[in-house]
Amino acid sequence: NLKHAYATGLRNTKGERHARVKLTEQDVREIRSLYSVQKISIERIAKRYGVASGTIHNITSGRNWGWLK
């Protein structure tokens, strides 16, 4: 049943649809801009958004939210 739900789009835990997500797609775009364009440190960005620095690192490296451009 789970395979069918994912295949048909009934269950999608990608991005904002995940039950435990703290960041929105807009937040992720802003984080990438803050890091790459404005050269703000990962630690400062993490503090601003209330998440771990590892989360920010994974976002900026494309490991998390990699499908979102």
C-alpha positions in Angstrom: 0.0 0.0 0.0 2.8 2.4 0.8 4.5 1.8 -2.5 1.2 2.5 -4.3 0.7 5.7 -2.2 4.1 7.1 -3.1 3.8 6.0 -6.8 0.4 7.8 -7.2 1.4 10.9 -5.2 -1.0 10.2 -2.4 1.8 10.2 0.1 4.6 12.7 -0.5 7.0 13.6 2.3 9.2 15.8 0.2 9.8 19.4 1.4 7.1 21.2 3.2 4.7 18.2 3.1 6.9 16.3 5.6 5.3 16.2 9.0 8.4 17.4 11.0 9.7 20.0 8.6 10.8 23.3 10.2 11.7 25.2 7.0 9.7 26.3 4.1 10.8 26.3 0.4 11.2 30.0 0.7 13.4 29.6 3.7 15.6 27.2 1.8 16.0 29.6 -1.1 16.9 32.4 1.3 19.4 30.2 3.1 21.2 29.3 -0.1 21.3 33.0 -1.0 22.6 34.0 2.4 25.4 31.5 2.1 26.4 31.8 -1.5 25.7 35.4 -2.3 26.0 37.2 1.0 28.7 34.9 2.4 27.1 34.6 5.8 28.4 31.7 7.9 26.6 28.5 8.3 26.5 29.0 12.1 24.9 32.4 11.9 22.3 31.1 9.4 21.5 28.1 11.6 21.0 30.4 14.6 18.7 32.7 12.6 16.5 29.8 11.5 16.6 27.8 14.7 18.1 24.7 13.2 21.4 22.8 13.5 24.4 23.9 11.6 24.5 20.5 10.0 21.1 21.1 8.6 22.3 24.3 6.9 25.4 22.5 5.6 23.2 19.8 4.1 21.0 22.4 2.4 23.8 24.4 1.0 25.6 21.3 -0.3 22.4 20.0 -1.9 22.1 16.9 0.3 18.8 18.1 1.7 16.3 19.9 -0.5 18.5 19.1 -3.5 15.5 18.9 -5.8 14.6 22.6 -5.0 16.5 25.0 -7.2 
